[in-house]
């Protein structure tokens, strides 16, 4: 599928194929013909967006192989959803069970 003309500047050549790089919600918004706010609402499931626009955004995101950037979300929100744990012996059966129980509680 050849991208629309407005996305041509966001293409790079890789041998014989052309691939989109750095696909952001701005890229998806251009492709779908909507605002970045609309893309954000559709992908996060927040806010009211018509079913037609939701479908257009989802199709554009899929066509562009868009994936949510967890690092960008963590930077923007100042939350990483990551927890660290320092244990004396990670390979001991007791520590292994403890770590697994902590993971189960946090999930």
C-alpha positions, -999 to 999 in steps of 0.1 A, spaced: 0 0 0 15 33 -11 12 60 16 -7 92 8 13 122 -5 12 140 28 34 113 43 60 110 16 84 131 36 83 106 64 96 77 43 131 64 41 145 40 15 157 7 28 169 -13 -2 140 -20 -25 113 -14 2 102 19 17 92 19 53 77 45 76 100 55 104 91 71 137 54 67 133 37 89 159 2 99 166 8 129 144 16 106 115 -16 85 122 -36 117 125 -24 129 91 -31 95 75 -66 94 90 -74 130 83 -81 138 120 -65 157 149 -39 142 172 -64 146 200 -88 124 182 -61 97 176 -52 99 213 -89 96 224 -94 66 201 -62 47 211 -67 53 248 -104 46 248 -111 80 265 -136 105 252 -163 104 227 -154 97 191 -178 86 164 -176 49 153 -166 60 118 -137 81 131 -126 53 154 -125 29 125 -106 53 104 -80 59 131 -76 22 138 -72 14 102 -46 41 98 -27 30 129 -27 -6 116 -17 4 80 13 24 94 22 -3 119 18 22 148 26 10 182 23 29 215 57 41 228 59 31 265 90 53 270 72 84 257 43 77 279 65 73 309 84 105 302 52 125 297 35 111 328 66 109 350 56 73 358 74 42 345 51 14 359 84 -2 369 94 -15 403 128 -25 415 137 -49 442 171 -56 458 175 -91 472 206 -107 487 204 -139 467 183 -140 436 189 -176 429 177 -190 462 143 -208 462 130 -185 490 139 -153 471 125 -167 439 91 -174 456 91 -140 473 98 -122 440 70 -142 423 46 -133 451 55 -96 448 49 -98 410 16 -115 415 4 -88 439 16 -60 416 -1 -74 385 
